[in-house]
Amino acid sequence: MLLAHRLVDLIEKNAHSLGLRWARAVIEHPMTPGYNKIPEEELTKRAENVYSSLGKYLGHHFSTDETKKIYMDLGRRRFFEGFSTPELVIAISLEKSVLFEAVQEVGFSSSYDLQGALELLVEVGRFFDKALVWSLMGFEEERNSGKKASGRMRPTLRWFMPGK
């Protein structure tokens, strides 16, 4: 798993460029028109926040309940901002796809390296699957509350304090 740790470090160190890559992908995607209304810089921050915290999630620095709350809150915010359910699903799926592509670009010199990368990708895939479900739960909870979406963007705050 040494390679997996190195890959997580690489992802976290390149969180900004990965965030920018995701922002451009979500802006260009034909099924995510709501994201065109948000400045690219804000979108980049949103994804950078996820990528820079990936090791904390995977290292279980946060309990399942804490992570669930974070993503349910994210789903509520996306409802408040006026996104559709498909846009939420596609946006989170694109975060995972961008990360998978970045890991593939690293290149592997041995089957041992490839095995480590596959183990990491399986764990990352599980994380994003849970994040998607919890985001949808928060989104639906907000929608079912009878509140109306405002369509106003809420700036991204740093989810986690450094060193936590």
Steps between C-alpha positions, in 0.01 A plus 500: 500500500804729490409593144143574607629744762727663241206531260281658768782746575531575129123556472496729803801698376336543160155574641484840335580375148258208547236743623553715193475194277170405668367855474561504126345154459184590692464832315534326163274205579169536313297361792633744762383840373459641852874487552548756220353760737775455758841657448771252403707613798222404743449164329873437518494570875213256548685209341836603644341473842410137434830401341714670766310316774498159335768351724305605809193320371688188396710499817182503706590824676129570484234268626237369264248725675718810447551421133130424456411837652746683274349345187140531611571870558653518153181352353291756690719784367467375144120491535507852644710611203239365258681203350306202369550146625677390178738797526596398854559139393702595193710754691605247764556232235726741311705559817564127517574476126751786510678334789505159328645656184770677702603174667515326161729775367758428770610179329609187680833327479401165646206276570551583869447871420196417292357290784549792744330739260208262451455466876497878533252543216264245656511686832456837327210360300328387819556842655345683204209255487422571866547874446251485214238313704538732799486810275181371343354432844566861605371632168176302527457589867523869410265460204245312712512768772292726279771764479561666169835508327632853480737445212759708688851371527645443844876547505703193581650493842785274596336188639786396716750691702862424405653241728164370621 
